[in-house]
Amino acid sequence: MQDFFAHETATIDDGCRIGAGTKIWHYSHIMSGCVLGERCNIGQNVVISPDVVLGNNVKVQNNVSVYTGVTCEDDVFLGPSCVFTNVTNPRSAINRKSEYAKTHVGKGATIGANATIVCGHDIGRYAFIGAGAVVTKTVPAYALLVGNPARQIGWMSEYGHRLDFDKEGVAVCPESKERYQLKESKLVKL
């Protein structure tokens, strides 16, 4: 007996592992060899390609494509219509399946609506990628990136608030009251 929900229009190929409490909605396709953790929510019209790994409590909004080579840690949010790539120089007439580049998305990261993540560039823990951004480089933990190409404009707390720093380089999340400090161009939670 399965302990996850799949809408009747969803397609789940053989060889997938799907955690308890996960929900897979209308017209989504979960391809062979995927691992979906517990309590994930896969929106409608989502494609999860072969061998993708999603941790626990990953939220994948409608119309998202997650291609082979992508792994997401726990609590990742993938906004509507965001997309990952897996080949840097695709051509229809040339098979490059052996050249798939890997992309790892760290715990708690958010990728906004319509963002594109070019393969081979990892997204750090709790990073925040703004809507429509095109990520062409590795993203540090807690970084806030926007634009095309994406550029860092600040830092985010684990609760998703932009951080303002005092003259000692310390910031406090307005919601959690957790404190952060910039040390050698990296954000550290105190």
Legacy VTK file of the C-alpha trace (Angstrom):
# vtk DataFile Version 3.0
C-alpha trace
ASCII
DATASET POLYDATA
POINTS 190 float
0.000 0.000 0.000
1.405 3.411 -0.973
1.692 6.073 1.708
1.760 9.027 -0.704
-0.903 10.670 -2.860
-0.790 10.763 -6.660
-3.566 12.380 -8.694
-5.085 9.993 -11.243
-3.565 12.005 -14.124
-0.017 11.825 -12.737
2.442 9.398 -14.323
4.915 7.609 -12.069
7.419 5.369 -13.825
8.729 2.131 -12.351
11.717 2.313 -10.040
10.823 5.528 -8.192
11.015 5.871 -4.415
8.429 8.244 -2.985
8.318 9.169 0.704
5.363 9.109 3.048
3.036 12.086 2.890
4.247 13.273 -0.521
1.584 14.639 -2.896
1.876 14.539 -6.694
-0.682 16.611 -8.555
-2.320 16.802 -12.014
-0.395 15.791 -15.150
2.993 15.538 -13.445
5.526 12.947 -14.616
7.886 11.313 -12.133
10.457 9.397 -14.187
12.381 6.216 -13.386
14.984 6.194 -10.649
13.735 9.340 -8.892
13.863 9.647 -5.137
11.289 11.977 -3.566
11.521 12.450 0.194
8.729 12.606 2.720
6.095 15.368 2.700
7.071 16.762 -0.702
4.480 18.608 -2.756
4.785 18.240 -6.535
2.491 20.737 -8.294
0.680 20.198 -11.576
2.478 19.712 -14.900
5.853 19.059 -13.247
8.549 16.885 -14.821
11.022 15.148 -12.523
13.568 13.489 -14.828
15.340 10.163 -14.207
17.560 9.864 -11.133
16.664 13.267 -9.642
16.811 13.290 -5.834
14.585 15.545 -3.718
14.925 15.646 0.079
12.094 15.907 2.585
9.505 18.704 2.452
10.542 19.967 -0.985
7.881 22.154 -2.595
7.820 22.057 -6.404
5.297 24.513 -7.819
3.372 24.174 -11.116
5.137 23.814 -14.493
8.627 23.120 -13.103
11.206 20.987 -14.944
13.824 19.277 -12.777
16.296 17.500 -15.058
18.681 14.620 -14.484
21.710 15.705 -12.482
19.774 17.817 -9.973
19.652 17.078 -6.259
17.750 19.140 -3.695
18.238 18.920 0.061
15.376 19.210 2.557
12.989 22.199 2.616
13.843 23.525 -0.861
11.213 25.684 -2.611
11.076 25.614 -6.426
8.812 28.421 -7.656
6.325 28.208 -10.537
7.839 27.561 -13.972
11.450 27.582 -12.796
13.739 25.294 -14.749
17.067 23.546 -14.439
19.316 22.652 -17.360
21.687 19.699 -17.531
23.817 20.280 -20.650
25.709 23.507 -21.346
25.743 23.148 -25.129
22.652 21.178 -26.218
22.060 20.220 -29.827
19.100 18.202 -31.014
21.206 16.060 -33.364
23.931 15.284 -30.803
23.355 12.977 -27.837
25.078 14.443 -24.772
23.488 12.308 -22.039
26.958 11.273 -20.891
27.824 14.961 -20.338
25.060 15.919 -17.903
26.392 18.462 -15.410
25.275 18.218 -11.796
23.488 20.920 -9.801
22.982 20.690 -6.038
20.453 22.877 -4.210
21.196 23.280 -0.490
18.799 22.942 2.416
16.119 25.615 2.663
17.010 27.391 -0.600
14.312 29.210 -2.582
14.281 29.485 -6.366
11.736 32.042 -7.568
9.148 31.818 -10.332
10.526 31.564 -13.878
14.146 31.416 -12.702
16.616 29.367 -14.746
19.494 27.497 -13.140
22.258 26.776 -15.663
23.732 23.366 -14.902
26.941 22.814 -12.994
26.326 25.650 -10.544
25.309 24.766 -6.993
22.867 26.799 -4.919
23.947 27.248 -1.277
21.877 26.572 1.834
19.098 29.127 2.381
20.049 31.064 -0.748
17.237 33.044 -2.365
17.024 33.293 -6.155
14.610 36.029 -7.269
11.851 35.535 -9.824
13.126 35.444 -13.414
16.807 35.286 -12.457
19.247 33.355 -14.651
21.885 31.720 -12.464
25.187 31.221 -14.305
27.531 30.698 -11.349
27.680 28.969 -7.975
25.593 30.714 -5.306
26.864 31.087 -1.709
24.766 30.082 1.295
22.220 32.760 2.328
22.910 34.875 -0.786
20.132 36.899 -2.465
20.447 36.936 -6.270
18.332 38.685 -8.919
18.525 39.524 -12.618
19.893 38.146 -15.876
22.598 37.170 -15.428
21.899 36.813 -11.713
23.963 38.998 -9.398
24.092 39.062 -5.636
22.377 42.068 -4.055
22.292 41.003 -0.417
21.825 38.253 2.149
18.751 36.403 3.448
17.890 34.844 6.799
16.739 31.242 7.131
13.207 32.644 7.484
13.454 34.413 4.114
14.007 38.015 5.187
16.572 40.329 3.642
19.183 41.181 6.237
20.329 44.681 7.177
23.718 44.850 8.888
24.873 47.196 11.628
28.340 48.784 11.617
29.791 45.659 13.291
28.511 43.541 10.383
25.758 41.857 12.441
22.145 41.446 11.286
19.039 40.186 13.088
16.194 38.379 11.327
13.021 40.377 12.089
10.921 37.199 12.397
13.132 34.615 14.131
15.432 37.091 15.939
18.362 34.876 14.896
21.624 36.765 14.440
23.984 36.614 11.460
27.421 38.028 10.800
29.483 38.606 7.674
32.913 36.986 7.967
35.306 37.067 5.011
32.492 37.537 2.456
30.459 34.646 3.917
27.384 34.829 6.093
27.553 32.934 9.384
24.616 32.272 11.679
25.603 33.150 15.252
LINES 1 191
190 0 1 2 3 4 5 6 7 8 9 10 11 12 13 14 15 16 17 18 19 20 21 22 23 24 25 26 27 28 29 30 31 32 33 34 35 36 37 38 39 40 41 42 43 44 45 46 47 48 49 50 51 52 53 54 55 56 57 58 59 60 61 62 63 64 65 66 67 68 69 70 71 72 73 74 75 76 77 78 79 80 81 82 83 84 85 86 87 88 89 90 91 92 93 94 95 96 97 98 99 100 101 102 103 104 105 106 107 108 109 110 111 112 113 114 115 116 117 118 119 120 121 122 123 124 125 126 127 128 129 130 131 132 133 134 135 136 137 138 139 140 141 142 143 144 145 146 147 148 149 150 151 152 153 154 155 156 157 158 159 160 161 162 163 164 165 166 167 168 169 170 171 172 173 174 175 176 177 178 179 180 181 182 183 184 185 186 187 188 189
